[in-house]
């Protein structure tokens, strides 16, 4: 926390006004004293020569001086409050500046890699503070597993559930050998992602559905009203970019829409290493990187987990670089000090009147 003053000019103006007022009061008091000196015909010195009167007079003088000090301190605190004391909290601004949507292709060829992505984010969530995260899965159609949220208990439970369901899903043979209860759980989790016949992995449609989970996205267009976002928004797209069927949006069209809405899309190739040199993979890489996204394959790291962490590391760095420090009013201690000083001053003036 760093103390700052939002209206220092107001404090200066108040101080100048206070000095002028005090100078006028002193001048008037001095003139009245001179007049009294000319008109005075008697003195109280003889009355104050007694021990009791001298003690009371010393006490009165001490209390009056303390009252004057309290009044001066109250004036300084008032001037400080006029300048609007505040604090700069950069850590809070950085911690709460991102929205993340996990956008996972759940066609048969990508399911094994999806589990690694889910497991990695399950571990990363433990270190999140203020980030909002959502999960959407798609094949021929999309399903929102959980919407954008910072309820990390909910996120952890949903990611744990997804990981358990996908456990042991390495190939079609694994799916064929699953117990009926496990297969039913997998089928229920994938429900809603295969509603178009003879179509799988419609990636562009999946990206658009994921983008629709983020504030500031409008299907088909982007303008000044829906692109002015207060938080960085990003999509982590995990797919092998193998499309079967006719999508409503191609990957290029979908990425154009997200780019207009200022949503960054990072690509994670979720497929076998031997397919990394395929033309579909090259097209995927080009589409992501030409729009300033991060594209990674397993050849770039030791595992899918390391790729996800690399994406998160880069995005966090960019988010902090764009960060603007949050300045919030912090009058609390100043107001408390002023209240205490005024209470002490009132007590002193009450005692002086007695």
GIFENGI-V251501 format. One record per backbone hydrogen bond with DSSP energy under -1.0 kcal/mol. CO is the residue of the C=O (numbers start at 0). NH is the residue of the N-H. E is the energy in kcal/mol with one decimal. If there is no record, write none. Layout:
CO | NH | E
CO | NH | E
This chain:
1 | 87 | -1.8
3 | 85 | -2.9
6 | 10 | -1.3
7 | 11 | -1.9
8 | 12 | -2.3
9 | 13 | -2.4
10 | 14 | -2.4
11 | 15 | -2.3
12 | 16 | -2.3
13 | 17 | -2.5
14 | 18 | -2.5
15 | 19 | -2.2
16 | 20 | -2.4
17 | 21 | -2.7
18 | 22 | -2.5
19 | 23 | -2.2
20 | 24 | -2.4
21 | 25 | -2.8
22 | 26 | -2.3
23 | 27 | -2.5
24 | 28 | -2.5
25 | 29 | -2.6
26 | 30 | -2.1
27 | 31 | -2.2
28 | 32 | -2.1
29 | 33 | -2.0
30 | 34 | -2.1
31 | 35 | -2.2
32 | 36 | -2.2
33 | 37 | -1.6
34 | 38 | -1.7
35 | 39 | -1.4
43 | 47 | -1.4
49 | 53 | -2.2
50 | 54 | -2.2
51 | 55 | -2.2
52 | 56 | -2.2
53 | 57 | -2.4
54 | 58 | -2.3
55 | 59 | -2.6
56 | 60 | -2.4
57 | 61 | -2.4
58 | 62 | -2.6
59 | 63 | -2.4
60 | 64 | -2.0
61 | 65 | -2.5
62 | 66 | -2.5
63 | 67 | -2.1
64 | 68 | -2.3
65 | 69 | -2.8
66 | 70 | -2.3
67 | 71 | -2.2
68 | 72 | -2.7
69 | 73 | -2.6
70 | 74 | -2.1
71 | 75 | -2.2
72 | 76 | -2.6
73 | 77 | -2.3
74 | 78 | -2.2
75 | 79 | -2.3
76 | 80 | -2.5
77 | 81 | -2.0
78 | 82 | -1.1
80 | 83 | -1.7
82 | 6 | -3.1
83 | 5 | -2.2
84 | 329 | -2.8
85 | 3 | -2.6
86 | 327 | -2.0
88 | 92 | -1.2
89 | 93 | -2.4
90 | 94 | -2.3
91 | 95 | -1.3
93 | 96 | -1.0
96 | 231 | -2.7
97 | 131 | -2.2
98 | 233 | -2.4
99 | 133 | -2.2
100 | 235 | -2.5
101 | 135 | -2.9
102 | 237 | -2.4
103 | 137 | -2.3
106 | 109 | -1.9
106 | 110 | -1.1
109 | 113 | -1.9
110 | 114 | -1.6
112 | 116 | -1.9
113 | 117 | -2.6
114 | 118 | -2.7
115 | 119 | -2.1
116 | 120 | -2.2
117 | 121 | -2.0
118 | 122 | -1.5
119 | 123 | -2.1
120 | 124 | -2.3
123 | 126 | -1.9
124 | 127 | -1.4
131 | 99 | -3.0
132 | 148 | -1.6
133 | 101 | -3.0
134 | 144 | -2.0
134 | 145 | -1.4
135 | 103 | -2.4
136 | 142 | -2.8
137 | 105 | -2.9
138 | 201 | -2.8
140 | 138 | -2.2
142 | 136 | -2.6
145 | 134 | -2.3
148 | 132 | -2.8
149 | 151 | -1.4
150 | 154 | -2.2
151 | 155 | -2.6
152 | 156 | -2.2
153 | 157 | -2.4
154 | 158 | -2.6
155 | 159 | -2.6
156 | 160 | -2.3
157 | 161 | -2.3
158 | 162 | -2.4
159 | 163 | -2.4
160 | 164 | -2.2
161 | 165 | -2.2
165 | 168 | -2.1
167 | 169 | -1.3
170 | 174 | -1.7
171 | 175 | -2.5
172 | 176 | -1.7
174 | 177 | -1.1
178 | 182 | -2.9
179 | 183 | -2.3
180 | 184 | -1.9
181 | 185 | -2.3
182 | 186 | -2.7
183 | 187 | -2.5
184 | 188 | -2.1
185 | 189 | -2.0
189 | 192 | -1.9
192 | 139 | -2.2
192 | 140 | -1.6
199 | 243 | -2.3
200 | 202 | -1.7
201 | 205 | -1.9
202 | 206 | -2.5
203 | 207 | -2.1
204 | 208 | -2.1
205 | 209 | -2.1
206 | 210 | -2.6
207 | 211 | -1.8
209 | 212 | -1.3
210 | 213 | -1.9
217 | 220 | -1.1
226 | 228 | -1.5
231 | 98 | -2.6
232 | 263 | -2.2
233 | 100 | -2.0
234 | 265 | -3.1
235 | 102 | -2.8
236 | 267 | -3.1
237 | 104 | -2.6
238 | 269 | -2.0
243 | 199 | -2.9
249 | 253 | -2.5
250 | 254 | -2.5
251 | 255 | -1.8
252 | 256 | -1.8
253 | 257 | -2.2
254 | 258 | -2.2
255 | 259 | -2.1
256 | 260 | -1.7
257 | 262 | -3.0
258 | 261 | -1.4
263 | 234 | -2.5
265 | 236 | -3.1
266 | 295 | -2.2
267 | 238 | -1.5
271 | 274 | -1.8
272 | 275 | -1.8
274 | 277 | -1.5
277 | 281 | -2.0
278 | 282 | -2.7
279 | 283 | -2.0
280 | 284 | -2.6
281 | 285 | -2.5
282 | 286 | -2.6
283 | 287 | -1.9
284 | 288 | -2.6
285 | 289 | -2.2
287 | 292 | -2.3
288 | 291 | -1.8
293 | 266 | -2.3
295 | 268 | -2.4
296 | 299 | -1.8
302 | 306 | -1.5
303 | 307 | -2.4
304 | 308 | -2.2
305 | 309 | -1.8
306 | 310 | -2.3
307 | 311 | -2.5
308 | 312 | -2.4
309 | 313 | -2.3
310 | 314 | -2.4
311 | 315 | -2.5
312 | 316 | -1.9
313 | 317 | -2.0
314 | 318 | -2.5
315 | 319 | -2.2
316 | 320 | -1.9
317 | 321 | -1.6
325 | 88 | -2.3
327 | 86 | -2.4
330 | 334 | -3.2
331 | 335 | -2.3
332 | 336 | -2.5
333 | 337 | -2.3
334 | 338 | -2.5
335 | 339 | -2.3
336 | 340 | -2.5
337 | 341 | -2.4
338 | 342 | -2.1
339 | 343 | -2.4
340 | 344 | -2.5
341 | 345 | -2.6
342 | 346 | -2.2
343 | 347 | -2.2
344 | 348 | -2.7
345 | 349 | -2.3
346 | 350 | -2.0
347 | 351 | -2.4
348 | 352 | -2.0
349 | 353 | -1.2
